């Protein structure tokens, strides 16, 4: 029976049959010749199906075959892509071939092109808006692209492949692993001094208090005074005699990690400087949460740092210690529970010493605590490591 007659008789399951017919043409182009010769797009009752049929027929006339990429281009050119929907062609292919195998997986590329098209259309609307800020437009595009890719999960990994993967690496050997780490302590305990010296060492490729580091560009979010950072940097430069130049970038920004647009701004800036390490100084300043004890708000702010970690970009978060008697970071327990390592900074004012000790680590057995003395250097102080306790 020719396709036109067969389609006409499928009244009770017309929608399903239309989808199967179009899906078959997408998945198995060899079936398209007979269908194109005996059926017109106008015979499809559902408007989205007619739009796809028009695109398929146009593709056939132009190229003599049916190709999902060309069909997508035809939908975009005709302005009917929105009518079909972001998963429209994938749904049709699934109707023709219920079991996803090799051919169906090729539609992943199609879906991604469709989602990119959606993001591009909205971005062009923002671009032509005379009131829009170019940085906001660029950040908005990154946010939309990230949202559209967030649903993609990594496929299951067999044990054999898992065991052949490279072992986890360290930002500071045996002390700070790659991923998200927490550096917390009481006010004036030396948290920022340690964070600045860490950023300086990693960006320079130098040892951090005698411990090898991974040399990567660093982006430092400055939340508590660029002037103070200037003095601490000058103090380090006078000790080292050199500075890391454009390997270390200081960003006095007001972004909020919990805000989607600001998350996109952060990703953009990380990409611009090619950062392998992000320092957030401090969590209170940049989290952008109304209630530090709220788990949902904290999770939202953490999400961008966890996403960056998936891309191989580590973060060290500088945070305040709880005022309660127990040793813990302030706010929701979601933050310390989500990090790879948490380090406590304590200051003994009587002895004029600062101590860095492991509070929690997911990798290895932790490190022996470090003790630092305060040494005057130029306009400020630097911390000098003393004998390990």
N, C-alpha and C positions, 0 to 999 in steps of 0.2 A: 504494500500500500504506500502511495506517495505521501510525503510528510504533511502536505496541506490537508488531505482528506483525513489522515490519522489525527491531526490536531483538532480538526473540526468536531470529531466524535467524542472528544474527551471533555464533556461538559462538567461532570461531577468533580473531576480532579484537574481542571484546566490550568490552574496556577502552578501546580506541581509539575505537570507535563511541559508547560512552557519553559520552566526553569531547567528541566532535564534536557530539553531539546537544545536550548542555548548553551548549557554547560557542556553538552557533548561536542558542540562545535568548537568551544574554547579548548577543551581537553584533547580532542581528537580531530584535528583539522581535516583529515581525510574524509570525514563525514559531511563536510561543509558544502562540497560541490553540488551534491544532489539536493540538499536542503535549500541552498541559495537559488537553484534553478527552478524549484517548484513552489516556493513559499515567499511571500512578501512580508516585510516588517510590520505592515499595517494589520496583519492577521493576529498579532499578539495583543491580547486584551489589556494586560497590565501595563501601565505607562512606563515603568522602569524597564520592563522586558522589551517594550518597543524601542526604548532608547538604546539598549544593548544591541538589539537586532539591527537597528540603523547603523550602529558603529561596526558591527560584524560585516554587514553587507557592503559598507563603504570600504572596509579593510580588504574584502575579497576583490572588489572592483579595482582597487589601487594596486594590490600586491599579488593577487592570484592565490592567496592562502589566508588563513586566519591565524593571527599572532596576538597573544594577549597584550604585548607592549603596544602594538599598533592600534588595537581596539581601545586601549586606555587613552592613547593620543587622540583618537577620533572622538571619544566621549568628552575630553577636555576641550577640543576645538569646537564641538557642537554646543558646549555649555550645558551638557546634561549630566556631568559627572556627579554633581550634588544630588540629583534625582536618583541616581543609581545607588549612592551611598558608599561609605568607605569599605564595606565588606561585600558589596553587591556581587562582583564577579567571582569572588571566592565562594560565596554561597551557591552561585550557579554551578561552579565546578564541583562542589561537594554534592549537589543534587545529581550530577551525572556520574559521579564516582564516590560513593559513600565512604570507602576506605581510603584515607589519605596515604598515598604512596608517592613515588618519585614525581610523576607529573603534577600532582596537586601541590607538592612543596614548591614547585617553581612559581606558584602564585604568591609566595611570600614577597618576592620582588615586586609583583604587581601591587600588592597591598601597600608596600612601602612607597612606591611611586604615587599612589593615590593619596596617601597621608601627607607626603611632601607637597603635593599639589594643593591640598587644603591649607596647609601652613603658609604656602607661598601666596595664595589668594588673599588671605587675611593680612599678611604682611604688606602686600601691595596697597591694600586699602589704608593701612597705617601710613605708608610712605607718602601717599598723595594727600594725606590730611595735613594742611598747613600748620596746625597747632601741635602736631606730634614732635616729640624730641627724638632725634636719630638714635641716641643711645637706648631710649625706651623701645623703639621699634626693633632694634637688634636684639635686645634682651627678650622682648616678647616673642620673637621668632624662635630663639633658643628654647624658651619655655614651652612653646607649642610642640616643637620637635621632640623635646624630652618627654612630654606627656604622651605623645603618640608612639614612642618607642618603649615606654615604661612597661607595657604589657608583655613584651617579649621576654621569655624565660630562657635560661640556658638549658640545653637538652641534658638528659641523664648521662652521667659519666660512668663507664664501666670501671671496675676496680683496677684492672690492668693499666688503663690509661691514667687513673688517679695516681698510682704508685710510680709512674714515670714522669709525673709533673715535677717542675722545679720546686724545691722546698721553699717555704716562706722566707722572706728576706727581712733584714733589719734596717731601720733608718739610722739608729745608733746601735752598734753591735752589742747584743745581749741586754740592752737597756730599753730602747724604744723601737717596737716593731713597726713595720709598715701597716697602715690602716689608721684608725682613729684612736688617739691616746689622750689621756687627761692628766693635766698638771695642776694640782689644786693645793691650796694652803690658805692660811690666814692673811689678812692685809699686812703689807710691809714685810712679808716673810722672805721675799726674794724671787717670787714666781716669775715676774716679768724679766728680771735680770737673767734668770736661767733660760727663759724662752728666747730672749734676744741673743744670748750667747750661742744657743742651739741653732737658731736660724743662721747666725753668722758663720758657724762652723760648717753646717751642711752646705750652705751656698758657696763656701770657700773650698770645700772638699778637704777640710782640715779635721784633725782629731778633736773630739769634744771632751776636754779634760782627760786626754790620753786614750780615748776610746775611738776606734775607726768609725767613720760615718759614710753614708751614701751621699755622693755629691750630686745634688739636683738644684734647680732654681727654686727659690722660695718666695712666696707671697705672704706678707705679714699684715693682718688686719689690725690697725692701730686704733684702739678705742679709748685710751686714757691719756692722751696728750702726745702729740708728735714732738713737742719740745723735749719731753723727757727721753723719748726714743733717740732724739738727736744727741743728747748728752751721753747716753749709754753707748751709742755707736762710736762716738768720738773717744770714749774711754777704751773701748775694745780696739779701735784703730791704733791708739797709742801703744797698746800692749803688743799687738801683732805687727805693726808697721805697715800693714796693707789692709785693703778692704775688698769685699766680694763684688763691688761694682754692680753691673746690671744682672748679676745672678740673684740678687736680693732686692725685692721691691717692697716698699712700705706703703700701705694704702689706708689713709685716714678717711674712712668712709662711714656712712650712717646706715648701711644696709641691714636688713633683718633676715636672718636665716629661715624664719618661718614663712616668709612672704614669697610666693611663687615668682613674681617678677624680680625680686632681689636675688633669689636663687639663680635665676638665669643670668643676672648681672655678674654674680660670682663665677659661674662657669665660664662666662665670656672673658673675665679678667684672668682667671686661671689659665685659659687657653692662650690669651695674648702673651703672657710672660712665660708660658711653657712650664708652669710650676709643677714640681714633684712633691712639694711640701707646702701646706697651708697652715699658718699659725693664727688662731683666733684668740685675741687678747683684748677683752675677756668674754666669757660666755654670757655673762649678764648684759654686757653692752651690745652684743650682736645677735643673741638668740631671737629677740623680737617676740617674746612670750609675755603675756600679762601676769601669769602665775607660774613661777618656777617650779612649784610643786605639782602642777598639772601634767599628768603623764601624756595626754594627747597632744598638748601644745609642745612639749619637749620632743616627742617623737616626730612631729612635723618639722621642727627646726633641725633635728638630727638627720633627716632623710637626705638632704643635699650632701652632707659630709659622707654618709654611707654610700651614696651614688658615686661620689668622687673616688672613694676608696676602691669601688669596683673597677674604676678606670686606672688604678695604680697610683692615685694621688693621696698621699698621707696627710693627716691633720693632727696637730697638737692643739688641744683646747685648754686655755688657761682659765681656771675657775676658782671660786672662793670656797673655803672650808665651812662646813656647817658650824653654827655657834653652839650646837648641842654638845654634850659631853663626849659622845662617841666620835670616832675619827671617820668622817665621811664628807663627801662633797655636798654643797648646799643644793637644795631643790629636789626634784623628782629623782627617784632611784633609777629611772629609765636611762639617764645619761651615763652613770658609771657602769650600768649593766651592759651597755651597748659597745663599750670601747674595748680595744685589744689590751690596753694596759692603763693603769692609773697610778700616778706617782704623787706622793705627799711631800710638800715643802714645809719645813718647820724652822723657826728662828729662835735661837737662845740669845736673848738680849744681854744677859749677864756675861756669857762667854763670848759674845759677838761672833757667833757661828750660825750658819744655816745648814740644815740637813735635808738631803733628798733620799727618800726611801721608797721601795716598791710597796704599793698598797694592794694591787691586784695585777695579775698578768695571766693571759690565756696561753702564753707560749713560754716554754722553758720554766725554770724555777725562780726567776727573778734575779736581781742583782744585789750585791751587798751595799748597804747605804753609803752615800757619799757625804762627806763633811766639807764645808767651804768656809773660808775666812774672807772678810771684806777688806779689799785693798784699794786705796785711793789711786785713781788714774786720771790725770787731766781734770776735766770738769766734773767727774762723777766717780763711781766705784766699779770695780769688777770683782767677781767671785773667783777665788783661787782655791783649788782643791787641796785638802789636807789629808792626813792619814785616814784610811778607812776604819770606821769603828768596828 
